[in-house]
Amino acid sequence: MPSLDRGSNSIVIAGASSLLGAELRSLLEESRFAGVEFRLVDEEMAAGILTEAGGEPAVIRPVEEGTFDHAAKVFFTGSAEFTLRNLTAARDAKARVIDLSGTAAAEESTVSWFPKLDVLQGRTFPTDARVYAIPSAAGTVTASLALGLAKIGVSRLAVIHFQPVSEAGRAGIEELESQTGQLLSFQGMGQPVFDTQVAFNLLARFGPGSQHKLSVVRERLRVETKACLGKKSVMPALQLIHAPVFYGTAFSACAELAPGTKVEQVVAACEDAGFVIPADEGAGPSNVSVAGEKMAHLAKPEEDPARPGAWWFWGAADNIRMPAANAVKLAEMLP
């Protein structure tokens, strides 16, 4: 079992029981941090869960006094409320904080980061910040598209994201799986997580009894996008829709560009912003096809034949792998 000694090179994963926390731990163990001591902590309700770290059994522990002492880096991968309760303690311990929960993005001293953002912003990577924010996959996609299209004169941008149930954690996945089986078997349907039918259904909001609010996620997306854009591009109009899928975020976008803009210009701008655009004319990206991918995939943009200058975009990204991989890349860049 990993040592609990407070080594100065240790890494704390706060929110270790979450899907994002588990993915982050796995990727860290494949990186240059493979031999580092990991401290796995989470909410009281998750304390005591047996997992593994570095190939050895490990127990997730609650946050206690001294949890963050002498840690080199602290990753927050749990709920926004959990991060908010513990962010100050991590800062006070002088650790480098990398927040994946969306909590710190709005703070002026926080540096938002994802691959290509420094280039798109025209800035030098800031190595001296104490707190960094890794946007969600949806936030990364939105900011990347807005900043990439800014180079060819985007005047308006609207993006609709389709959110999978994995954003609500394992409980959300289990509820979709359970509802799907119950509906196909003509049985009564349980809905303790979302307080509504999420199987075979598209929704703009969950039931009133659900702790998960799409409006809250939508606001987080706006905050993340604004923090990444600065004054470099127009702020997109954003919408978030529940999709009855387990993993992967898909999105549709419409951008107003100058009439006469060529498809080659749009493709080049998107590729420069970090999107993968396949050369063939296959089925195109989907939440299934991007599973396990670290980059967002985009179908070839198409101009609306009825409205010159209006361009349509369709793409997808792995909502768990992408932010986790970006967090590891950031950690490897920090001194």
C-alpha positions as CSV (number, residue, x, y, z in Angstrom):
1,M,0.0,0.0,0.0
2,P,1.4,3.5,-0.9
3,S,3.1,5.3,2.0
4,L,1.2,8.0,3.8
5,D,4.4,9.9,4.5
6,R,4.1,13.5,3.5
7,G,6.7,13.4,0.7
8,S,7.4,16.7,-1.0
9,N,6.8,15.2,-4.4
10,S,3.5,13.6,-3.6
11,I,0.3,14.2,-5.6
12,V,-3.1,14.6,-4.1
13,I,-6.2,13.6,-6.1
14,A,-9.1,15.2,-4.4
15,G,-12.2,13.6,-5.7
16,A,-10.5,10.3,-6.3
17,S,-13.7,8.2,-6.4
18,S,-15.1,10.1,-9.4
19,L,-14.9,8.9,-13.0
20,L,-12.6,11.8,-13.7
21,G,-10.4,11.1,-10.7
22,A,-10.0,7.4,-11.6
23,E,-9.1,8.4,-15.2
24,L,-6.6,11.0,-14.1
25,R,-4.9,8.5,-11.7
26,S,-4.6,6.0,-14.5
27,L,-3.0,8.5,-16.9
28,L,-0.7,9.9,-14.2
29,E,0.6,6.4,-13.6
30,E,1.5,6.2,-17.3
31,S,3.3,9.5,-17.2
32,R,6.6,10.7,-15.7
33,F,4.8,10.8,-12.4
34,A,4.5,7.0,-12.3
35,G,6.8,6.6,-9.3
36,V,5.3,9.4,-7.3
37,E,3.3,8.8,-4.1
38,F,-0.4,9.4,-4.6
39,R,-2.8,10.5,-1.8
40,L,-6.4,9.7,-2.7
41,V,-9.0,11.7,-0.9
42,D,-12.7,12.5,-1.3
43,E,-16.0,13.2,0.4
44,E,-16.8,11.5,3.7
45,M,-19.3,9.2,1.9
46,A,-16.5,7.9,-0.4
47,A,-14.0,7.4,2.4
48,G,-12.9,3.8,2.9
49,I,-13.4,2.8,-0.7
50,L,-10.7,0.3,-1.7
51,T,-9.0,1.1,-5.0
52,E,-5.4,0.9,-6.3
53,A,-2.6,3.3,-7.0
54,G,0.7,2.4,-8.6
55,G,-0.4,-1.2,-8.9
56,E,-0.9,-1.4,-5.1
57,P,-4.1,-1.5,-3.0
58,A,-5.1,2.0,-1.8
59,V,-7.9,3.3,0.3
60,I,-9.6,6.6,-0.4
61,R,-9.5,8.8,2.7
62,P,-11.5,11.9,3.8
63,V,-9.8,15.3,3.8
64,E,-8.2,16.0,7.2
65,E,-6.0,18.6,8.7
66,G,-2.6,18.2,7.0
67,T,-4.0,16.3,3.9
68,F,-2.4,18.8,1.5
69,D,0.8,19.5,3.5
70,H,4.0,19.2,1.4
71,A,2.1,18.0,-1.7
72,A,3.7,19.1,-4.9
73,K,0.4,19.1,-6.9
74,V,-3.3,18.9,-6.0
75,F,-5.8,17.9,-8.6
76,F,-9.5,18.6,-7.8
77,T,-11.7,16.1,-9.8
78,G,-14.8,16.0,-7.6
79,S,-17.9,18.1,-7.2
80,A,-17.8,21.9,-7.2
81,E,-18.9,22.0,-3.6
82,F,-16.1,19.6,-2.5
83,T,-13.6,21.7,-4.3
84,L,-14.9,24.9,-2.8
85,R,-14.6,23.5,0.7
86,N,-11.0,22.5,0.2
87,L,-9.5,24.9,-2.3
88,T,-8.2,27.3,0.3
89,A,-6.5,24.6,2.3
90,A,-4.7,23.4,-0.8
91,R,-3.6,26.9,-1.6
92,D,-2.4,27.5,1.9
93,A,-0.3,24.4,1.7
94,K,1.6,26.0,-1.2
95,A,0.7,23.2,-3.6
96,R,0.3,23.7,-7.3
97,V,-3.5,23.4,-7.7
98,I,-5.0,22.0,-11.0
99,D,-8.8,22.3,-10.9
100,L,-10.9,20.1,-13.1
101,S,-14.2,20.8,-11.3
102,G,-14.9,24.2,-12.8
103,T,-14.8,25.9,-9.4
104,A,-11.6,28.1,-9.8
105,A,-12.1,29.2,-13.4
106,A,-13.9,32.4,-12.5
107,E,-11.2,33.6,-10.1
108,E,-8.9,36.4,-11.6
109,S,-5.7,34.8,-10.4
110,T,-6.5,31.4,-11.9
111,V,-4.9,30.5,-15.2
112,S,-7.1,28.5,-17.6
113,W,-5.2,26.0,-19.8
114,F,-5.6,23.4,-22.5
115,P,-3.2,22.4,-25.4
116,K,-3.2,25.2,-28.0
117,L,-4.6,27.8,-25.7
118,D,-1.3,29.6,-25.3
119,V,-0.8,29.7,-29.1
120,L,-4.4,30.8,-29.7
121,Q,-4.1,33.5,-27.0
122,G,-0.7,34.6,-28.2
123,R,0.7,34.3,-24.7
124,T,3.7,32.7,-23.0
125,F,2.8,29.8,-20.8
126,P,2.5,31.2,-17.3
127,T,4.6,28.9,-15.0
128,D,4.3,30.9,-11.9
129,A,0.5,30.6,-11.1
130,R,-0.6,28.8,-8.0
131,V,-4.0,27.7,-9.4
132,Y,-4.7,26.4,-12.9
133,A,-8.1,25.4,-14.3
134,I,-8.6,22.7,-16.9
135,P,-11.9,23.3,-18.7
136,S,-14.4,20.5,-19.3
137,A,-14.4,18.8,-22.7
138,A,-17.4,21.0,-23.6
139,G,-15.5,24.1,-22.4
140,T,-12.4,23.2,-24.3
141,V,-14.3,22.5,-27.5
142,T,-16.2,25.8,-27.3
143,A,-13.2,28.0,-26.6
144,S,-11.1,26.2,-29.2
145,L,-13.7,26.8,-31.9
146,A,-14.2,30.4,-31.0
147,L,-10.5,31.2,-30.9
148,G,-9.8,29.3,-34.0
149,L,-12.5,31.0,-36.0
150,A,-11.5,34.4,-34.6
151,K,-8.5,34.3,-37.0
152,I,-10.9,34.3,-40.0
153,G,-13.3,36.8,-38.7
154,V,-16.2,35.1,-36.9
155,S,-18.9,37.6,-35.9
156,R,-21.4,35.2,-34.2
157,L,-21.1,31.7,-32.8
158,A,-23.7,29.5,-31.2
159,V,-22.9,26.1,-29.8
160,I,-25.2,23.3,-28.6
161,H,-23.6,20.6,-26.4
162,F,-25.2,17.2,-25.9
163,Q,-24.2,15.9,-22.4
164,P,-23.9,12.2,-21.5
165,V,-25.1,10.8,-18.2
166,S,-21.5,10.1,-17.1
167,E,-21.2,13.8,-16.2
168,A,-23.4,12.7,-13.2
169,G,-20.9,10.0,-12.2
170,R,-21.4,6.3,-11.8
171,A,-24.9,6.8,-10.4
172,G,-26.0,8.5,-13.6
173,I,-24.6,5.7,-15.7
174,E,-26.4,3.1,-13.6
175,E,-29.7,5.0,-13.8
176,L,-29.6,5.2,-17.6
177,E,-28.7,1.5,-17.8
178,S,-31.5,0.6,-15.4
179,Q,-34.1,2.8,-17.1
180,T,-33.3,1.4,-20.5
181,G,-33.8,-2.2,-19.4
182,Q,-37.0,-1.4,-17.5
183,L,-38.6,0.5,-20.4
184,L,-37.7,-2.3,-22.8
185,S,-39.2,-4.8,-20.4
186,F,-42.3,-2.6,-19.8
187,Q,-41.5,-2.3,-16.1
188,G,-41.8,0.6,-13.7
189,M,-39.0,3.1,-14.1
190,G,-36.7,4.3,-11.3
191,Q,-35.4,7.8,-11.4
192,P,-33.6,8.7,-8.1
193,V,-30.7,10.5,-9.8
194,F,-32.4,12.6,-12.5
195,D,-36.0,12.6,-11.3
196,T,-37.2,12.1,-14.8
197,Q,-36.9,9.7,-17.7
198,V,-33.4,10.1,-19.3
199,A,-33.5,6.9,-21.3
200,F,-34.5,7.4,-25.0
201,N,-35.1,11.1,-24.2
202,L,-33.6,14.5,-25.0
203,L,-34.0,17.1,-22.2
204,A,-33.1,20.7,-21.5
205,R,-33.6,20.2,-17.7
206,F,-33.9,17.3,-15.3
207,G,-36.8,16.8,-12.8
208,P,-37.1,19.2,-9.9
209,G,-36.0,16.6,-7.4
210,S,-32.7,16.0,-9.1
211,Q,-29.4,17.3,-7.5
212,H,-28.0,17.6,-11.0
213,K,-29.0,20.8,-12.8
214,L,-28.2,21.4,-16.4
215,S,-28.5,25.1,-15.8
216,V,-25.6,24.9,-13.4
217,V,-23.5,22.9,-15.9
218,R,-24.5,25.5,-18.5
219,E,-23.3,28.3,-16.3
220,R,-20.0,26.5,-15.6
221,L,-19.5,26.2,-19.4
222,R,-20.0,29.9,-19.9
223,V,-17.5,30.7,-17.1
224,E,-14.9,28.3,-18.5
225,T,-15.4,29.6,-22.0
226,K,-15.1,33.3,-21.0
227,A,-12.0,32.6,-18.9
228,C,-10.3,31.0,-21.9
229,L,-11.4,33.6,-24.5
230,G,-10.4,36.8,-22.7
231,K,-10.9,39.4,-25.4
232,K,-9.6,37.4,-28.3
233,S,-13.0,36.3,-29.7
234,V,-16.7,36.8,-29.6
235,M,-18.5,35.0,-26.6
236,P,-20.6,32.2,-28.1
237,A,-24.3,31.6,-27.3
238,L,-24.4,28.3,-25.5
239,Q,-27.0,25.6,-24.9
240,L,-26.7,22.3,-23.1
241,I,-29.0,19.3,-23.8
242,H,-29.1,15.9,-22.1
243,A,-28.5,13.1,-24.5
244,P,-29.4,9.5,-23.6
245,V,-25.8,8.2,-24.0
246,F,-23.3,7.0,-21.4
247,Y,-20.1,8.7,-22.5
248,G,-18.8,11.3,-24.8
249,T,-20.0,14.9,-25.5
250,A,-21.2,15.8,-28.9
251,F,-21.8,19.3,-30.2
252,S,-23.4,21.2,-33.0
253,A,-22.3,24.8,-33.8
254,C,-23.2,27.6,-36.2
255,A,-20.8,30.4,-37.0
256,E,-21.3,33.6,-39.0
257,L,-18.2,34.2,-41.2
258,A,-17.6,36.7,-43.9
259,P,-19.4,35.7,-47.2
260,G,-16.9,34.2,-49.6
261,T,-14.9,32.4,-46.9
262,K,-13.5,29.2,-48.4
263,V,-13.9,25.8,-46.8
264,E,-10.1,25.4,-46.9
265,Q,-9.8,28.4,-44.6
266,V,-12.3,27.1,-42.2
267,V,-10.7,23.7,-42.0
268,A,-7.2,25.1,-41.5
269,A,-8.5,27.4,-38.7
270,C,-10.1,24.5,-36.9
271,E,-7.1,22.2,-37.3
272,D,-4.8,25.0,-36.0
273,A,-7.1,25.2,-33.0
274,G,-6.5,21.5,-32.2
275,F,-9.4,19.7,-33.9
276,V,-8.9,16.5,-35.7
277,I,-10.8,16.6,-39.1
278,P,-10.7,13.2,-40.9
279,A,-9.8,13.4,-44.6
280,D,-12.4,10.8,-45.7
281,E,-16.2,11.3,-46.0
282,G,-17.1,8.6,-43.5
283,A,-19.9,8.6,-40.9
284,G,-18.1,11.4,-39.0
285,P,-17.3,11.8,-35.4
286,S,-19.7,10.6,-32.7
287,N,-19.6,10.1,-28.9
288,V,-18.8,6.5,-29.6
289,S,-16.0,7.1,-32.2
290,V,-14.1,9.4,-29.9
291,A,-14.0,7.1,-26.9
292,G,-10.5,7.0,-25.5
293,E,-9.3,10.0,-27.7
294,K,-7.5,12.9,-26.1
295,M,-8.4,15.4,-28.8
296,A,-11.8,16.7,-30.1
297,H,-12.8,15.4,-33.6
298,L,-14.7,17.5,-36.1
299,A,-16.6,16.7,-39.3
300,K,-15.7,18.8,-42.3
301,P,-17.5,22.2,-41.8
302,E,-20.3,23.0,-44.2
303,E,-21.6,26.3,-45.4
304,D,-25.4,26.7,-45.3
305,P,-26.6,26.9,-48.9
306,A,-29.5,29.1,-47.9
307,R,-27.4,31.6,-45.9
308,P,-24.0,32.5,-47.3
309,G,-21.5,33.0,-44.5
310,A,-23.3,30.7,-42.1
311,W,-21.2,27.6,-41.4
312,W,-22.3,24.4,-39.6
313,F,-20.0,22.3,-37.4
314,W,-20.5,18.9,-35.9
315,G,-18.0,17.2,-33.5
316,A,-17.4,15.1,-30.4
317,A,-14.9,14.6,-27.6
318,D,-14.4,12.1,-24.8
319,N,-15.7,14.0,-21.8
320,I,-13.6,12.0,-19.3
321,R,-10.3,11.3,-21.2
322,M,-9.9,14.8,-22.7
323,P,-9.8,16.9,-19.5
324,A,-7.8,14.2,-17.6
325,A,-5.2,14.0,-20.4
326,N,-4.9,17.8,-20.5
327,A,-4.4,17.9,-16.7
328,V,-1.5,15.5,-17.0
329,K,0.1,17.5,-19.9
330,L,-0.2,20.6,-17.8
331,A,1.3,18.9,-14.7
332,E,4.3,17.8,-16.8
333,M,4.9,21.3,-18.0
334,L,5.0,22.8,-14.5
335,P,8.4,23.0,-12.6
